[in-house]
Amino acid sequence: MDRMLYIAMSGAKQTLLAQAANTQNLANANTTGFRADFDAFRAMPVYGDGYPTRVYAMAERPGVDLSSGTVAATGRDMDVAINGDGWLAVQAADGSEAYTRAGDLRVSSNGQLTNGAGNVILGNSGPIAVPPSEKIEIGTDGTITTRPLGQAPNTLSVVDRIKLVNPAKADLIKGTDGLMRLKDDSAAPADANVRVVTGSLESSNVNSVDAMVNMITLSRQYEMQVKAMKVTEDNDQSAVKLVQM
C-alpha cells in the first residue's frame, strides 16, 4: 500500500506543478510575442540503497513552443514584428543579452528604446538611445531613422540599427523572465537576413482553447490522485482491523 500511496502523492504534487505551467501559458494568451511552455509527465524510479522498487511521477518542461503567433497590423509606426524566423535582441534585467519577439517599441523617459515589457532594445553598439525627435521610423532591416526637433521634413538622421538575430532553435532556452537565451550564455551574432514588418505586432502562440482543455484534464487527474490516496487510507484501516481480529 505504501507504493500506491507514494505514487498517488507524487502524482498529485506534480499535477499541481503542471497546472501552474499551463496557467502561466493561459495567463499570457494575450501577451505580445509570448512563447508557450510544453509540459510532460514521466515515471522516475527512486534510487538509493537496494533495488529501485519505488517509482514516482515527475512533471517537467521539455521545451518551448517556438511556433510563430499571428501577425496583426496595428498602424503604429513603432510596432514591429519579425517577418519569419528571428528575434529582437534586448537587455534583460540582469544586464545579460536576451531575445524576444515582442516588438511593441517605445521611447522611455530617459531616451532609451524599450519594448512594452520594459526591456531595453539593443543595437549595433549596445542599448539604443533615441534623441528628441518629431518622427521616428523603423526600416525593414531594423534601421532607426529620426527627424530631429525643429528640422525640415526632409532632414533625417540614422540613430542605430536594432540587433536582429536568428540562432538555431535547438540552442535556445527560455528563462524565468520569459526571454530566450543561448544555452551557453553567449551572445548570438547579428543576422542581416532577418527582417521586420513595421506597424504590426505578433501575438502570443498560446491556444486558449487547448490551454482550457488541458486545465480541465489536469484538474481531473489531480482529483483521481487524491481519490487514490483516500482508497489507500481505507485499505490500510481495513488491514489494521483484520490484524486486530
N, C-alpha and C positions, 0 to 999 in steps of 0.2 A: 504493500500500500504506500510505502514511502516513495517508491518510484513514481507512482501515479500522482501523488501529491506534489512532488518536486517538478514533474513535467508541467502539471497544470499551473503551479505557482509561477514558474519561469515563463510559461506561455502567456499568462495574464500580464506580467510585467512588461514583456517585450511587445505585446499587442498595444499597450499604452504608449510605448515609445514610437511604434509605427503610426499610431493615431496622431501623435504630436507632429510627426513629419508630414503626414497628409494634411493636417490642419494648417501647417505652415504654408503648404502649397496653395490650399484653398484661400487663405488669407491674402495671398499675393496674386490672385487671379486677375486683378486689375492693375498690377504694378508694372510700369513700363520696362520692357526688356527682361523680365524675370525668367529664370530657368528653373523648371520643376525638378525636385529630387525624386529619384527612384527609391523604393524600399522593398525589401525581400526578407523572408524567413528561412532559416535553415536549422537543422539539428546539430548540436555540438556535444560530443562526448565529454564527460567530466574526467580529466586526467589527474592522477595522484598516485598514492601508494596502492598497489594492487591493480586489478584489471578495471578498465573504464566501463563499469556496468551501469552507470547512470548517464542519462542524456538530458540536456536542457535545450530549450528553444532560444534562438538568438535572432533579433531583428537587426538589420544593417542597411546602410545606404550604399549600394554597389556602384552608384554613379549618378550622373546628372543628365537629364533630358536636354540635349543641345539642339533640338529641332527649332526652327525659326517660328516666331509668332507672326501674327497678321500685321502687315504694314498699312497704316491708315493715314490719309492726308489730314493735316491739322491747319494748314495755311499759315502757320507761324514760322517766320524766317529762321529762327534759331533752333527749331526742332530738326533733328537729323536721324535717319535710320540707316543701318548698314544694308547695302544692296548685296545680298548673297552672304557668303561667309566672311567672317572678320569680326574685329572687336575694337571698341574705343579704349585707349589707354588712359587710366586715371590714377590719381594718387590716393591710396587708402588712408584711413585714419592713423595708421601706424607709420605712415611715410613710405610704405613699400609701393611698388608698381603693381597694379591690378587691372583687370579688364571687364568691361561691361558692354551691354547692348542698349543701355538707357541713354538716349540722346536728347533728352529734354534740357537743352543747354540754357544757361542764363549767366549774367554777369553779377557777381556778388558785390557787396558794398565796398569792398577793398579793391575792386577791379579785376578779380580773378574769374576765369571762366570755369563754371561748375555745372553739374547736372542737378536734377531735382532732388537727388539723394544727398547733395552737398559734397560729392566727390570732386576734387579739382581735376580738370581735364589737362592732360599732358600734351606738349607739343614737341618740336624737334629738339629743344634745349631745356626741357623741364616744364613746370607749370606755366600755363598760358595766362598772361596779364593783358587785358584789353583796355586801352586808353579811352578817355571820354570821347564819345563819337556820336554823330547823328544817326548813323545807319551801320549795321553790321551784316555782312553777307558771308555765307559759307559755301565754298565750291564743292563739287562732287568729289574732289580729291582731298578734302578736308582743309583747304587753304582758307584762312580767315582774313577778310578784307573789310576795312572800315573807312568811313568818310569822317574825318576829324571835324570837331565842332568849329563852326564858322567858316568852313572851307566851301569851295564851289562844288556843285553836284558831280562834276567830272573829276574831282580830286579824290583819288582812292589810295589807301595805304595798306600794304600787306603786313599783318601783325605777326602771324605764325601759321603753322600747319598742324592740325590735330594729328597726333600719332595714331595711325591705324595699323593694327597687327592682324596676322592670321596664322597663329601657331597650330600645330596638329591637335585635333580634338583629344587624342589619347594622352597628350601631355598636359592637359588642363585639369585642375582640381578646384572645387568650389569651397570657399571659406565660409566661416560662420557669419560674415558680414554680407554674404550674398554675392560677393565679387569673385571672379575667376582669377586663378594664378597658375603659373607653371609649377609642376610638381617639384622641380629642383630649385624653386625660388629665384630663378634667374629672370632677366627681362627679355621679352621677345623683341626681335628686330622689327622695325617698321616695314610694312609691305606696301609698295606703291601701287599694287594691283587692286587693293581694297577701295571700294567706292561707297559714297553715302548718297542718300536721297534727301534733299532738303525739303522742309515744310511737311515732314511726315514723322511718325513715331511707330516703333514696333511694340506690339502688345506682349503681354505675358504668354508663354506657351502652355499654361495650365488649362486643362479641360475641366471646367467647373462641374459638368455632369459626371464625368468619370471620378472626380475627387469626392463628390457627394455619395456616389455609389460605393466607393471604397470606404468612406467613413461609416456607412451602414454595415458593410461587411465586417469591418474591424470591430464595431460595437457588438455584433452578434458573436464574433469569435471570443471576445472578452467575456461575454455572458456565459458562453459554453465552458470556458476555462474555470470560471467561478463555480458553475454547477458541478464540474468535475471535482473541485476541491470539497464541495459540500458532500458529494457522494462518498468521497474518501473518508471524510469525518464520520458519516453514518456507518460505513463499513467497519471502521475502527471501533466505534462504540458497540456494534453488534458482536465483533470478535471478543471484546472485553467481557461482555455478558456471557458468552459461551464459555470462556475460560473460568469465570467465576462460578458457573454451574458445576 
